[in-house]
Amino acid sequence: MTENKTARPESLEQVFLCYTKDNLQDIAKKHGLKGFSKWNKKDLAKWLKDQLLDENVMGEIVKKASADETEFFEAAIREQEIQISQDLVAASILLTTYGAYDPKQSVYLVPDDVEEQYEKICTPDMQAEKANRGRMEIYAKAAAYLYGVISVEKFAEICETYDEALTDVEEVRGMLEEICRNNEEICLKDGLLMFSDLSENNVYQEVQKVQGSFEYYIPKTEEEFVNYGRLECQEPNENTVFFIQTMMFEFHKNQAEALQIFYEVQDSIRMNFPEEEIISLLYQHGCYFSSQKQVEDTKKEIRRLGCMTRCWDYKGHMESEMTRNAMSVGLGRKVYPNEPCPCGSGKKYKRCCGRKG
């Protein structure tokens, strides 16, 4: 911690007195408060503090805060102060409303009276309600990550797989409506939960056409499902680490750079970006090709990674899983162990998809 520590404020009013009157009026407007135009700055700071520390007002803000926001806020209370970026604080209604930020030291602090009121409103019922909302938000983000778009009814059915209490579709819909109002990544449209970018120009309809009648991929464990929502990525594994190695050895990237490229390429594959766009993405990361053969070889690596990536087109399944499923129900001819794998990796079937068959 820095030598000249920022003093922790005793009250939220003390924090507000450091703002301009215009700043305070903007805070009041943001929270839908009225009747503040008559106050001078000093009186406005006290009035605003009283309004925002009201049990009901603060309770609603706390309930709507994400798990990450709550974690930062509670850490600031527990540790007296935390170091955090200004962008993270600015993006959080909870943090901007109830704390003080010192940009010189990147330190965030929670006033004493805010801590006292926070502990008062955090009853077991409140914590249970907040936990349920947080879990539903992670479920929703996981569904958007895996499927791109899904009906609320089907989403509720998948949720019930992991929590038998989530059987009421209208209750789930109500929770989603509240979550989507405060989350830019996901939205509800036409009775569908979707990745927000798909709502523009009704792109989600094209995704639905490609998905057709495929069955949804439903992870066997809740842990796997929520990880897609929490991490918003597929972690590298023994079947995909080859792509990171290619970035390091062929294009001389360090491990961190190679990992970043891996995630971006996998995301592009998941969203069905054209192959040429993915090649352009590699160019943007400084992956320069010495020959057309290297371009073609890299495209093969992209396709190979694509076979191991959970895609919207397959409702969360991987192409390699679809290939195995097709063969298992007799939709394709039998593939023998020493034959080339149908996924296009170039490996023998027994050393690729056949290992999990």
C-alpha positions in Angstrom: 0.0 0.0 0.0 1.2 3.5 -0.6 2.9 5.5 2.1 0.5 8.5 2.1 -2.7 6.6 2.5 -6.0 8.2 1.5 -8.1 8.9 4.6 -11.3 6.8 4.8 -14.3 9.2 4.8 -16.6 9.0 7.8 -19.7 9.7 5.8 -21.2 9.7 2.3 -22.0 13.4 2.8 -18.3 14.1 3.2 -17.7 12.4 -0.1 -20.4 14.4 -1.8 -19.0 17.7 -0.5 -16.0 17.1 -2.7 -18.1 17.1 -5.8 -19.5 20.1 -7.7 -23.2 21.0 -7.4 -23.7 19.9 -11.0 -22.1 16.5 -10.2 -24.5 16.0 -7.3 -27.5 17.0 -9.5 -26.4 14.4 -12.0 -26.2 11.7 -9.3 -29.7 12.6 -8.2 -31.0 12.4 -11.8 -29.3 9.1 -12.4 -31.2 7.6 -9.5 -34.5 9.2 -10.5 -34.7 11.5 -7.5 -36.7 14.7 -7.7 -37.0 17.9 -5.7 -33.3 18.8 -5.5 -33.2 22.0 -7.5 -33.9 24.2 -4.5 -30.8 23.0 -2.5 -27.4 24.7 -2.4 -24.4 22.4 -2.6 -24.0 21.9 1.1 -27.7 21.1 1.7 -27.9 19.0 -1.5 -25.0 16.8 -0.3 -26.8 16.1 3.0 -30.2 15.6 1.2 -28.6 13.2 -1.4 -26.9 11.2 1.3 -30.2 10.8 3.2 -32.0 9.7 0.1 -29.3 7.2 -1.1 -28.8 5.7 2.4 -32.6 5.0 2.7 -33.0 1.3 3.3 -35.2 0.7 0.3 -33.2 2.7 -2.1 -29.9 1.2 -1.1 -31.4 -2.2 -1.0 -32.5 -2.1 -4.6 -29.1 -0.8 -5.8 -27.3 -3.6 -3.8 -29.7 -6.3 -5.2 -29.0 -5.2 -8.8 -25.2 -5.1 -8.5 -23.3 -7.9 -10.2 -21.3 -10.4 -8.3 -18.1 -8.7 -9.3 -19.3 -5.3 -8.1 -20.4 -6.7 -4.8 -17.0 -8.5 -4.4 -15.1 -5.2 -4.9 -17.4 -3.3 -2.6 -17.2 -5.8 0.2 -13.4 -6.1 -0.2 -13.2 -2.3 0.2 -15.2 -2.6 3.5 -13.2 -5.5 4.7 -9.8 -4.2 3.9 -10.6 -0.5 4.5 -9.5 0.3 0.9 -8.7 -1.4 -2.3 -6.8 -0.6 -5.4 -8.9 -0.7 -8.5 -9.0 0.9 -11.9 -11.1 4.0 -12.4 -12.9 2.4 -15.4 -14.2 -0.4 -13.2 -15.5 2.0 -10.6 -17.1 4.2 -13.2 -18.9 1.3 -14.8 -20.6 0.3 -11.5 -23.6 2.2 -10.0 -23.0 0.6 -6.6 -19.3 1.7 -6.5 -19.9 5.2 -7.9 -22.8 5.8 -5.6 -21.5 4.6 -2.3 -17.7 5.2 -2.3 -14.9 7.6 -2.7 -12.2 7.2 -5.4 -8.7 8.7 -5.3 -7.4 8.6 -9.0 -3.9 9.5 -8.0 -3.5 6.3 -6.0 -6.2 4.2 -7.7 -7.7 3.7 -4.3 -11.4 3.1 -3.6 -12.9 3.6 -0.1 -16.3 3.0 1.5 -17.4 5.6 4.1 -18.2 4.5 7.7 -22.0 5.3 7.5 -22.3 3.4 4.2 -20.7 0.3 5.7 -23.0 0.5 8.7 -26.1 0.8 6.5 -24.9 -2.0 4.1 -24.5 -4.4 7.0 -28.0 -3.5 8.2 -29.7 -4.2 4.9 -27.8 -7.4 4.1 -30.2 -9.7 5.9 -30.2 -13.5 5.1 -33.2 -13.0 2.9 -31.5 -10.2 0.9 -28.3 -12.3 0.5 -30.4 -15.3 -0.7 -32.3 -13.1 -3.2 -29.0 -11.5 -4.4 -27.4 -14.9 -4.7 -30.3 -16.2 -6.8 -30.2 -13.2 -9.1 -26.4 -13.5 -9.5 -26.7 -17.2 -10.4 -29.5 -16.4 -12.9 -27.3 -13.7 -14.5 -24.4 -16.2 -14.9 -26.8 -18.8 -16.3 -28.1 -16.2 -18.8 -24.6 -15.2 -19.9 -23.7 -18.9 -20.2 -26.7 -19.5 -22.5 -25.9 -16.5 -24.6 -22.3 -17.6 -24.9 -23.1 -21.2 -25.9 -26.2 -20.7 -28.1 -26.3 -17.1 -29.2 -30.1 -17.1 -29.0 -32.6 -19.2 -27.1 -36.2 -19.0 -26.1 -37.0 -18.1 -22.5 -39.0 -21.3 -22.2 -36.0 -23.5 -23.3 -33.7 -21.4 -21.1 -35.9 -22.1 -18.1 -35.9 -25.8 -18.9 -32.1 -25.8 -19.0 -32.0 -23.9 -15.7 -34.2 -26.5 -14.1 -31.6 -29.1 -15.0 -29.3 -27.5 -12.4 -31.9 -26.1 -10.0 -35.2 -27.8 -9.6 -36.7 -24.7 -7.9 -36.6 -22.8 -11.2 -39.7 -24.3 -12.8 -41.8 -21.1 -13.2 -41.2 -19.7 -16.7 -42.8 -16.3 -15.9 -40.6 -16.0 -12.8 -37.5 -16.7 -14.9 -38.7 -14.2 -17.5 -39.1 -11.5 -14.8 -35.6 -12.1 -13.5 -34.2 -12.0 -17.0 -36.0 -8.7 -17.7 -34.3 -7.1 -14.7 -30.9 -8.6 -15.4 -31.0 -7.5 -19.1 -31.8 -3.9 -18.1 -28.5 -3.7 -16.3 -26.3 -5.8 -18.6 -25.2 -4.7 -22.0 -24.0 -8.1 -23.1 -27.4 -9.9 -23.2 -30.9 -8.8 -24.0 -34.5 -10.0 -24.4 -36.2 -9.6 -27.7 -39.4 -11.3 -29.2 -39.5 -13.7 -26.2 -35.8 -14.7 -26.8 -32.7 -14.4 -24.7 -29.8 -13.5 -26.9 -26.3 -12.1 -27.2 -27.0 -8.3 -27.5 -25.1 -7.9 -30.9 -27.5 -10.4 -32.5 -30.5 -8.1 -31.8 -29.2 -5.5 -34.2 -31.0 -5.8 -37.6 -32.5 -9.1 -36.3 -29.3 -11.0 -37.0 -30.5 -13.6 -34.5 -33.0 -14.8 -37.1 -30.1 -15.9 -39.3 -28.5 -17.8 -36.4 -31.8 -19.6 -35.8 -32.0 -20.6 -39.4 -28.6 -22.2 -39.3 -29.3 -23.9 -36.0 -32.4 -25.6 -37.4 -33.5 -28.6 -35.3 -30.2 -29.4 -33.6 -30.5 -30.3 -30.0 -29.1 -27.9 -27.4 -25.8 -28.9 -25.8 -26.4 -29.0 -22.1 -23.3 -29.4 -19.9 -23.5 -32.4 -17.6 -22.5 -30.3 -14.5 -23.6 -26.9 -13.3 -19.9 -26.0 -12.8 -19.2 -26.4 -16.5 -22.3 -24.4 -17.5 -21.6 -21.4 -15.2 -18.0 -21.3 -16.3 -19.1 -20.4 -19.8 -21.0 -17.5 -18.2 -18.3 -16.4 -15.7 -15.3 -16.8 -17.9 -16.9 -16.1 -21.3 -14.4 -18.3 -23.0 -13.3 -21.9 -23.5 -10.2 -22.6 -21.6 -7.4 -24.3 -23.6 -7.2 -28.1 -23.2 -5.2 -30.9 -24.7 -7.2 -30.8 -27.9 -6.8 -27.0 -28.5 -3.4 -26.1 -27.1 -1.9 -26.8 -30.5 -3.2 -23.4 -31.7 -1.4 -21.5 -29.0 1.8 -23.5 -29.8 1.4 -22.5 -33.5 1.1 -18.8 -32.6 4.3 -19.1 -30.4 6.5 -21.2 -32.7 5.3 -20.1 -36.2 4.6 -16.5 -35.5 7.0 -15.9 -32.5 4.4 -14.7 -30.0 5.0 -14.9 -26.3 2.7 -17.0 -24.3 0.4 -14.1 -23.2 0.1 -12.9 -26.8 -0.6 -16.4 -28.1 -3.3 -16.9 -25.5 -5.0 -13.6 -26.3 -5.0 -14.6 -30.0 -6.4 -18.0 -29.2 -9.3 -16.5 -27.3 -10.1 -14.0 -30.0 -9.9 -16.6 -32.8 -12.0 -19.1 -30.9 -14.6 -16.3 -30.3 -14.7 -15.6 -34.0 -15.2 -19.2 -34.8 -18.0 -19.5 -32.2 -19.8 -16.6 -33.8 -19.2 -18.0 -37.3 -17.0 -15.3 -38.7 -15.7 -16.0 -42.3 -12.2 -17.6 -42.4 -10.8 -14.6 -44.2 -11.9 -12.3 -41.4 -10.0 -14.6 -39.0 -6.9 -14.4 -41.1 -7.3 -10.6 -41.1 -7.5 -10.7 -37.3 -4.2 -12.6 -37.2 -2.7 -9.8 -39.4 -3.9 -7.3 -36.9 -2.0 -9.1 -34.2 1.2 -9.0 -36.2 1.0 -12.5 -37.6 2.7 -12.0 -40.9 2.8 -14.9 -43.5 5.9 -15.7 -45.4 4.1 -17.6 -48.1 0.7 -18.7 -49.4 1.4 -22.1 -48.1 1.7 -20.7 -44.6 -1.6 -19.0 -45.1 -3.2 -22.3 -46.2 -1.6 -24.2 -43.3 -2.9 -21.6 -40.8 -6.4 -21.9 -42.3 -6.2 -25.7 -41.6 -5.2 -24.9 -38.0 -8.2 -22.6 -37.8 -10.5 -25.3 -39.1 -9.0 -27.8 -36.7 -9.6 -25.4 -33.8 -13.1 -24.9 -35.1 -13.8 -28.6 -34.7 -13.1 -28.3 -31.0 -15.0 -25.0 -30.4 -18.5 -24.8 -29.1 -20.5 -22.9 -31.8 -23.8 -21.1 -32.0 -24.5 -22.9 -35.3 -24.6 -26.2 -33.4 -26.4 -24.8 -30.4 -23.3 -25.1 -28.2 -22.0 -28.4 -29.6 -18.6 -28.8 -31.2 -18.3 -29.9 -34.8 -16.3 -32.9 -33.5 -19.2 -33.9 -31.3 -21.6 -33.6 -34.2 -19.4 -35.8 -36.3 -19.2 -38.5 -33.6 -23.0 -38.3 -33.0 -23.7 -38.7 -36.7 -21.5 -41.7 -36.9 -23.0 -43.2 -33.8 -26.5 -43.2 -35.2 -25.4 -44.5 -38.6 -25.7 -41.2 -40.5 -22.2 -41.7 -41.9 -20.1 -44.6 -42.8 -17.9 -46.3 -40.2 -14.6 -44.6 -39.7 -11.7 -47.0 -38.9 -9.0 -46.1 -36.3 -6.2 -45.6 -38.8 -8.3 -43.5 -41.3 -8.1 -39.6 -41.4 -10.4 -38.1 -38.8 -13.6 -36.6 -40.4 -13.1 -33.4 -38.4 -10.4 -32.3 -40.8 -7.6 -32.2 -38.3 -5.3 -34.3 -40.5 -4.7 -36.8 -37.7 -5.8 -40.4 -37.7 -9.2 -40.9 -36.2 -7.9 -42.9 -33.2 -5.6 -40.1 -32.2 -8.2 -37.3 -32.6 -12.0 -37.5 -32.2 -11.9 -41.3 -31.8 -10.1 -41.0 -28.5 -13.3 -39.8 -26.9 -15.6 -41.9 -29.0 
